[in-house]
Amino acid sequence: MTDDELAALKASDFYGSDFGSTLRHMLSNLMRVCRGSGRSYKVTRDVLQAAGTLRNYVTTNRQDMPALEIESVLSISRLPDRSLSPERQRHEDAVDAILRGALQMAASRLVGDLVQEQRGWSELSSGIEDMVGVRPRRPSAT
């Protein structure tokens, strides 16, 4: 998905819709439950609420929800900020790579997919290397 497509979808009515909000909150809580800090008692209610909203969409529109709309709701990528300096933008890109890698590792670990977990590790490591490369250097104390 290009930055322009992501921007257009995040500006759409769907992004802020009940389903979009419900799905983001459900996934956010599931991610926190995976790391040991979420509200596991809310998982059943959240899943049923998301399923009900999705059922209403399918019934009303007589079609599945478009994949691009779901991707836009669940995207953790930030839109490029043209006001950032090139160095700051590289830093933000590195943070995004770290997050994507960590999510890939966690998702893969949940299902026992060691190959995909390794790919997540590679992306996370690359993001860390990029971050170290753009981190402002402290002057040496000489």
Backbone torsions as a table, in degrees:
resi	resn	phi	psi	omega
1	MET	NA	129.4	-179.3
2	THR	-77.7	164.7	177.5
3	ASP	-60.2	-39.0	179.9
4	ASP	-65.9	-40.9	178.1
5	GLU	-64.2	-42.9	179.3
6	LEU	-63.2	-43.2	179.1
7	ALA	-62.1	-43.1	-179.6
8	ALA	-64.8	-42.3	-179.1
9	LEU	-69.4	-38.5	179.4
10	LYS	-69.3	-22.4	177.3
11	ALA	-85.8	-10.8	-176.2
12	SER	-73.5	164.6	177.6
13	ASP	-64.2	-31.0	-176.8
14	PHE	-62.8	-39.6	-176.0
15	TYR	-57.1	-42.1	-179.1
16	GLY	-93.3	7.0	-177.6
17	SER	-67.8	169.3	176.6
18	ASP	-56.8	-43.5	-178.6
19	PHE	-65.7	-45.4	179.8
20	GLY	-57.8	-46.9	179.9
21	SER	-65.6	-44.2	179.8
22	THR	-61.4	-44.5	-178.8
23	LEU	-64.8	-43.4	179.1
24	ARG	-62.9	-44.0	-179.8
25	HIS	-66.3	-40.4	178.6
26	MET	-62.3	-48.9	-178.6
27	LEU	-64.8	-40.1	178.7
28	SER	-60.0	-44.4	178.8
29	ASN	-66.5	-41.5	178.6
30	LEU	-60.1	-40.7	179.1
31	MET	-63.5	-41.4	178.9
32	ARG	-68.5	-36.8	176.4
33	VAL	-61.1	-42.2	179.3
34	CYS	-58.8	-35.3	-178.5
35	ARG	-92.6	1.3	173.0
36	GLY	94.9	13.3	-177.8
37	SER	-128.5	5.0	-177.4
38	GLY	-84.6	-176.8	179.7
39	ARG	-105.7	86.6	-175.5
40	SER	-62.1	-27.2	179.7
41	TYR	-67.4	-15.6	179.3
42	LYS	-94.0	-7.4	-173.4
43	VAL	-60.6	-49.2	-177.9
44	THR	-59.3	-48.0	-179.7
45	ARG	-61.8	-43.7	-179.1
46	ASP	-63.6	-43.4	-179.7
47	VAL	-64.2	-44.7	180.0
48	LEU	-64.6	-37.7	178.6
49	GLN	-65.7	-44.2	178.5
50	ALA	-64.4	-42.2	179.5
51	ALA	-64.0	-40.3	178.8
52	GLY	-65.0	-41.7	178.4
53	THR	-64.8	-41.6	177.9
54	LEU	-64.8	-42.1	177.3
55	ARG	-59.3	-43.0	178.2
56	ASN	-61.5	-40.6	178.9
57	TYR	-61.7	-48.3	-177.7
58	VAL	-64.4	-41.7	179.3
59	THR	-64.5	-44.5	-178.2
60	THR	-68.6	-43.7	-173.4
61	ASN	-96.8	-7.9	179.9
62	ARG	54.0	37.8	176.5
63	GLN	-160.8	158.8	175.2
64	ASP	-68.0	156.5	176.3
65	MET	-67.7	133.2	179.5
66	PRO	-59.5	137.0	-177.7
67	ALA	-58.7	-38.6	-179.3
68	LEU	-62.1	-34.0	178.9
69	GLU	-68.9	-41.3	177.9
70	ILE	-65.2	-42.9	178.7
71	GLU	-60.1	-39.2	-178.8
72	SER	-66.8	-35.9	179.9
73	VAL	-68.2	-35.6	-174.8
74	LEU	-97.4	-0.3	-178.2
75	SER	-68.0	133.0	175.4
76	ILE	-98.1	-3.1	-179.3
77	SER	-70.2	139.7	175.3
78	ARG	-90.7	149.1	174.9
79	LEU	-71.2	142.9	179.0
80	PRO	-58.0	136.5	178.3
81	ASP	-105.4	105.9	-174.6
82	ARG	-69.6	-9.5	178.7
83	SER	-84.8	-9.7	-179.9
84	LEU	-78.2	148.5	173.8
85	SER	-67.9	157.4	177.7
86	PRO	-55.4	-38.7	179.0
87	GLU	-64.3	-44.7	179.6
88	ARG	-65.3	-37.6	178.7
89	GLN	-65.5	-39.3	176.3
90	ARG	-62.8	-37.8	176.8
91	HIS	-62.1	-47.2	179.2
92	GLU	-62.5	-39.0	177.2
93	ASP	-63.4	-38.5	178.5
94	ALA	-65.7	-42.2	177.3
95	VAL	-60.4	-44.0	178.1
96	ASP	-60.1	-41.3	179.2
97	ALA	-64.4	-40.1	178.1
98	ILE	-62.6	-46.2	179.4
99	LEU	-62.8	-46.0	179.5
100	ARG	-61.0	-42.6	179.3
101	GLY	-63.9	-43.9	179.9
102	ALA	-64.6	-41.2	177.6
103	LEU	-64.7	-40.6	177.7
104	GLN	-61.1	-43.5	179.3
105	MET	-62.8	-46.7	-178.2
106	ALA	-63.8	-46.1	-179.4
107	ALA	-62.6	-42.0	-179.2
108	SER	-68.2	-38.0	179.1
109	ARG	-64.8	-36.3	178.9
110	LEU	-58.5	-35.3	-177.4
111	VAL	-106.5	5.1	176.5
112	GLY	71.3	30.7	-179.7
113	ASP	-95.6	92.6	-175.1
114	LEU	-67.0	-32.5	179.2
115	VAL	-64.4	-47.9	-179.7
116	GLN	-70.5	-31.3	175.6
117	GLU	-63.4	-40.4	177.8
118	GLN	-64.4	-38.7	176.5
119	ARG	-63.1	-39.2	175.5
120	GLY	-62.0	-41.8	177.9
121	TRP	-61.1	-40.8	179.7
122	SER	-63.0	-43.3	179.9
123	GLU	-67.3	-42.3	177.9
124	LEU	-60.8	-46.8	179.9
125	SER	-61.7	-41.4	177.9
126	SER	-61.7	-41.8	177.6
127	GLY	-62.7	-39.7	178.3
128	ILE	-64.7	-45.2	178.3
129	GLU	-60.1	-42.3	178.5
130	ASP	-63.9	-39.3	-179.2
131	MET	-64.7	-44.1	178.9
132	VAL	-62.1	-35.8	-179.4
133	GLY	-68.9	-24.8	-178.7
134	VAL	-107.3	-3.2	179.5
135	ARG	-64.5	133.4	178.3
136	PRO	-58.2	134.5	179.7
137	ARG	-84.4	139.7	175.3
138	ARG	-84.5	140.4	176.6
139	PRO	-61.7	142.5	178.2
140	SER	-69.4	148.9	-178.2
141	ALA	-89.9	72.5	179.6
142	THR	-113.4	NA	NA
